[in-house]
Amino acid sequence: MWNIPNTLTITRLAGTPVLLVLALLQQPVAVLLLGCLLVGTDWLDGILARALHQQTPLGAKLDTIADVILGLSLLFCVAWLNWEFLTRHWPMASAVLASYGLSAAISLAKFGIWPSYHNYLAKLGMFLGSISGMLILANTAGWQVPFTTALFFVACGTITLANLEAILITFRLRHPRSNVGTIFSLWQRSLH
């Protein structure tokens, strides 16, 4: 359990409540800085797990839990600090939440566990969503960053597609599995 990638993931989990407190205290710059650090641990833990050959089923589950909690926390921070932005773009945010809820519900119903596929589209969506959230927070802090809304739309679309792919993966699998690249890789395996 105590390897470098899992330690980074646990750090992300431990830092998320601090992120929420900073948002409640109306500190968008501090939320932005800590958010960037926590998002960085998400990218670093996966890279190190592969490079150090420290990929474990526990690590994959912890990473998924930390990702979900951080993603929802960033959404809360954006909503708390810039409610106007989310109310203007609620259909996109709703599509993300609904598709993720459906994906989780189907996996829980079929396998009794939360999905932790780490599919490439989900990784891209998390990356774009994290950057989008940071840009919204930067705008909230007073910096005017162009293309924030456009990136938010692209991120929401990517995350929604990733969640729909996760649903297809769940339907395709017979047993729970982590680290599935794409639905196409599963289809390709069944052809061979």
N, C-alpha and C positions, 0 to 999 in steps of 0.2 A: 504494500500500500504506500509506504513512504518512499516514493521515488520523486525525482525532480518534476516531471510533468504533473503528477497528482498533487504535489505541494503547490504548484502554480494554480491548479484548479481550485484547491481549497482556499488559497489566497483570494481568488476571484469571488468565491462564495462568501468569505469573511468580509470582503470589502464592499459587497453590495448593500448591506444595511447602512453602512456609512454614507454611501451614495444617496440613499433615500433620506437620511437625516439632513444631509447638506441641501437636498432639494426642498425639504420642508422648511428649512431655515432661509430659503430664498437666496441661495448662493450659486448662481448659474456658472460662474467661472470655476469654482471649486468642483462642481459636478462635472463640468467639462474635463478638467484635468484628471480627476480620479477616474472618470468614465474612460478616458483614453488609456490610462494605465491598466484598468481592468480588461478592456477589450484587447490590449496588447498581450495580456497573459493568456487570453483565449487562443491567439494565433501562435504564441510561443510554446504552449504546452503540447499542441499537436505536432509541431515541428520537432521538438525535443523527444517526444515519445517515439516518433519514427526514427530519428537519428540515433538515439541511444538504445533502440530496441527495447523500449519500456512500455509498449502498448499492452494494456491489460483490459479484460472485460470490466473490471471495477473502474478503471480510468475512463473508459468510454461512457459508462453510466454516470460517473461523477461529472464528466465534461458536459453531457447532455443536461443534467440537472442545473449545473452552473450556467450554461448557455440560456436555458429557459428563464431562470431567475434573473440573470443579468438583462436579458432582452425585455422581460416584463418590467423590470425596475427602470430601465432606460425609458421605456414607454411612459411609465408613471412620471418620471422626472420631466419629460417633455410636456406631458399633460399638465402637471402641477405648475411648471414654470412658464408654459406658453400654451394655455388651453385654447386660445384663439386659433392657433395653427391647426391643431387637431380637429377642432369643430369645423373648420373650413374644408378639411380633407378627410372627414370621418368615413366615407365609403371605402377608401383605400385601407385605412387602419382597421376597419371592420372586416374587410376581406382577409387580412392577415390573421386576425384573431379567430375568425370563424374557421378558416382552413386549417389552422393549427389545432384548434379544439377538435375538429372532425378527425384529423389525422391521429391525434392522441387517443380519442375515444375508440376509433377502429382498432388501433394497436392494443389498447387495454382490453377490448372485448375479445380479440382473437388470441392474444398471447398473455394477457394479464400483466403486461409491463409497458412502460412508456417507450416510444420508439427512440432509438439512438443510432440512426443509420449513417449520420455524418456524410450524406450524399453531397456531391460536388455543388449542386445547385443550392443546397442549404448553406454550405460554407460561403458561397458567393453572396447569397441573400443576407447572411449574418454580417459579412464584411460591408456590403452596401448599406444595410440597415444601421450598422454602428456608425459609419461615416455620416449618414443622413442625420441620425440622432445628434451627433456631435455638432454638425453644422446648424441644426435647429437651435441647439443650446448656445452656440456661438452668436447666432442672430439675437437670441434672447438676452445675451450678455451685452449687446450693443454693437457688435461687429456686423456689418452687412456683407454676408457671403452670397455671391450670385449662385444661381442654379440649385439652391437648397430644395425648392419645391420639386423641381424636375428630378433630382436625385431621390427624393422621398418617394415619388411615384415609381421610379425604376426599382428601388429597393422593395417597395410593397409588392409590386408585380413579381419580382424574382422570388421573394419569400413565399408568396401565395403559390407560385408554380412549384417551388420546392416542397411545399406541404402537400400539394396534389400528387407529386411524384412519390412522396413518402406513403401516401395512401395506396398507390399502385404497388409499391414495394411490399407493403404489408399484405395486400391481397395475393401477391406472387409467392411470398415465402411460406414454407411449411412450418418452419421453426424460427423463433426469434434470432436475430443476428444484428451485430453492430458493423459499422464501417462498410456499408454498401455504396459503391461509387455512384452507380446510376441504375435506373430500371433496365436500361439497355444491356448492361453487363449481366444482369440476371437472365434476361431473355437469350443473350448470346450463349451463356452456359447451358441452357436447356436445349439448345440446338446441337451442341457437341456431344 
